């Protein structure tokens, strides 16, 4: 089969386009990474998984040695400074720890490591040089120890997000500062006090603004013009808009990124994830509760990246049941050539939900080799069946696999007793049952549709005797 033409939705042009790399011998992609001050929440995992699939597709199409993927770490930021001040810990210790947390958690959800993972603090000289160049070209100015980009100096400012400067001023919360020539002008460099990380510069001791970091690192590692720039759609404005402006002004004649891709946001049980709603959780929270990384990845891939994704307990349970069934079918299969249909579906703007439907078809027809190859390519399986699928029990309510039915019925009965206690507002009893379940390695999950339970990795059912 001839390799299908990859088509991708380009945010900048608002349409799907045939992908044509600048240099097929070095296809280049940059994706905005995390600010490393805390654990990655579930929403942070979505762009990682989305662009990991694209990375796999590009490697399959152009060759693994012909794709360069850059995803950065922002390790200089006011949120990091605040965390250090509140905890009394050294900033370097915090960023090193949280960077490793991120890598561990993303590996758990099947993400390959990018070619380069630059940290912002490694590229301060490049940022200073770019800022100096912008000043020299009349696109930036110094004011009261700050250096700001003059947005009116770039005629195409707002093209990516489709808004005029006046509209952006009206709709955005911009920092009001007397030294700004225009309210939308954004910071390239700002002063640092004695308690804040800083570097020497022509404008005094200070630190870079957020936006200049990605422009400098992308230029250093990918050049003035490259193929794809990705991230969540919450970054479209102002971050990506500002990246385009400063990069195109610093390197006139180069287009910065040819294709801009943005994934939609994530919800939990139909609501925006937030701490105030009590539905905020990190990837590590789920992993520690016994939700396998492959299950998290499956749920993410079941919704097209340009549509809002709703994480629900029902989807999680269904994903786990499906994967267990597929692993059982594919366990003794042989590795074979990746089916053409999978590449064709992914080449159509990353149709991951279509690929999962295709895998369902392989499973129902007992096409075991095709199923195994598809699972591995999609990052849902390694060289062997994951341990959790062989040794753990999955359930939703009384639906259980691999557990004594009598024990399952007892757990169901106590789960119902807890539900009844909650209905009667006897929260002490409800919490007591939940705590005993937790000590026994059983997780109770409350949703708007009721409660379900599942077994964790370390189960000690004898501890349920405490409920008597």
Buried (B, 14 or more C-beta within 10 A) or exposed (E): EEEBEBBBBBBBEEEEBEBEBBEEEBBBBBBBBBBBBBBBBBBBBBBBBBBBBBBBBBBBBBEEEBBBBBBBBBBBBEEBBEBBEEEEEEBEEBBBEBBEBBBEBBEBBBBBEBBBBBBBBEBBEBBBBBBBBBBEEEBBBBBEBBBBBBBEBBEEBBBBBEBEBEEBBEEEEBEEEEEBEBBBBBBBBBBBEEEBBBBEBEBBBBBBBBBBBBBBBBBBBBBBBBBBBBBBBBBBBBBBBBBBBBBBBBBEEEBBBBBBBBBBBBBBBEEBBEEEEEBBBBBBEBBEBBBBBBBBBBBBBBBBBBEEBBBBBEBBBBBBBBBBBBBEBBBEBEEEEBBEBBBBBBBBBBBBBBBBEBBBEBBEEEBBBBBBBBBBBBBBBEEEBBEBBEEBBBBBBBEBEEBEEEEBEBBBEBBBBBBEBBEEEEEEBBEBBBEBBBEBBBBBBBEEEEBBBBBBBEBEBEBBEEBE
